[in-house]
Amino acid sequence: MARDWNKTFTFVMDRRVTIEVWEVGLVHLFLQLLVVFYVAYNLYAADAWAFSEAPVGAVNGWPEAGRYTEHTGYADLSELSYCNPAAFSYAYDPNTVMDDPQCQIVSPYEVSAKGGDAVHFTTAFVEYREVGWACAAAHNASQRSACVLRNGTVDATLEGGMQCVCSSKRTVYPVGVELMDMAIEHGFEGAIRFAGRSGSSTAPAGTPGAVDTTIHFQNETGGRHTVRSGGAIRLTVGEWVQLATEEGFRLNDANTNLSPDYRPGRAHVYPSFRSSGLAIELDVRYSNIDPTTGRPGYDEQTVFARVDAKATTSTWGDIGPITHYERYPLAGSADGDHREYH
């Protein structure tokens, strides 16, 4: 059978057709221009022409005494609105009772702590106190009397009645915590295309690397708070709480996001934010977008920081139990029994 060489060796050529109808040509040109305009507009409107990357950031926060002495200077602490035991009594369950909170002046650095990526302020605590002594000791009577004054109970059944222990507890409101300051500073370093660029909120204003910070709060009253670069960013604990909650809460307000008092007739009683605590999260974002126009600029070197402060009020805020010994256990006899401790 003969091979068809014409079908074996073939090639393809593009074919162009020119349409000489001016109306069709005008429509074609218009559609081309429309596509170019659409692409250009989207590049501009969505700022797709600008490169974006997440820098490596770091935030440092710490507690300060602030103006807490404005409350500790009261001769009569009952003049303070939160030093009202009856108004703030609350019980979550039989094991968590915070009745009759007592105001007490405590060192600001005893009720604040910094750890990891968090700063803690203690606005309330339940103090469990235990004092032990030998039941046969000469000061047994005075220890029992002191225990009664603390509204405690004596257990004289330990170790065959030879070890006595007084257990008591009370709820304490440290005075002036809402007037203490929480201060922060932050900085960043660029990566990949922005490698070599860095900035900090502590750099002097107007110098390379200076970063102005705008804090965005959750309620209309707080709005925005801008802090010029060159130092720490600080607000009082009370201000952070009020401005980071949508309702503008204060520590004395009731936290209705938690369970009410479990006891009969007290279903309308909720813990105050001073008793329950809360968590405030700060989210820091960096941008060299012009804050006035909201648009990026070509090779813009000025960087701004936005801090969003948002409070979580649906859970209890605490750091767990801490043990303090005023007096470490000491053996009261040769065999090590009947310990003295406080």
NORDACOR-V860783 format. One record per backbone hydrogen bond with DSSP energy under -1.0 kcal/mol. CO is the residue of the C=O (numbers start at 1). NH is the residue of the N-H. If there is no record, write none. Layout:
BEGIN
[[CO,NH] [CO,NH]]
END
This chain:
BEGIN
[[3,5] [4,7] [5,9] [19,21] [21,25] [22,26] [23,27] [24,28] [25,29] [26,30] [27,31] [28,32] [29,33] [30,34] [31,35] [32,36] [33,37] [34,38] [35,39] [36,40] [37,41] [38,42] [39,43] [40,44] [41,45] [42,46] [43,48] [43,49] [47,50] [56,189] [58,187] [60,185] [62,183] [64,181] [65,68] [67,70] [68,71] [68,72] [69,73] [71,74] [76,79] [77,80] [80,83] [82,84] [90,98] [91,262] [93,96] [96,92] [102,173] [104,175] [107,110] [111,122] [113,120] [115,118] [118,115] [120,113] [125,172] [127,170] [129,168] [131,166] [132,341] [133,164] [134,137] [137,140] [139,143] [140,144] [141,145] [142,146] [143,147] [144,148] [145,149] [146,150] [147,152] [148,151] [153,167] [155,165] [158,163] [162,135] [164,133] [165,155] [166,131] [167,153] [168,129] [170,127] [171,102] [172,125] [173,104] [176,179] [177,180] [178,238] [179,67] [180,237] [181,64] [182,235] [183,62] [184,233] [185,60] [186,201] [187,58] [188,199] [189,56] [191,194] [192,195] [194,197] [197,190] [199,188] [200,211] [201,230] [201,231] [204,207] [207,210] [209,200] [212,305] [213,227] [214,307] [215,225] [216,309] [219,223] [223,217] [225,215] [227,213] [233,184] [235,182] [236,240] [237,241] [238,242] [239,243] [240,244] [243,218] [244,311] [245,248] [250,253] [251,274] [253,273] [254,256] [255,258] [263,266] [266,269] [269,261] [271,255] [272,276] [273,277] [276,317] [279,312] [281,310] [283,308] [285,306] [287,304] [290,294] [295,290] [297,300] [304,287] [305,214] [306,285] [307,216] [308,283] [310,281] [312,279] [327,342] [330,340] [333,336] [337,332] [340,330] [341,132]]
END
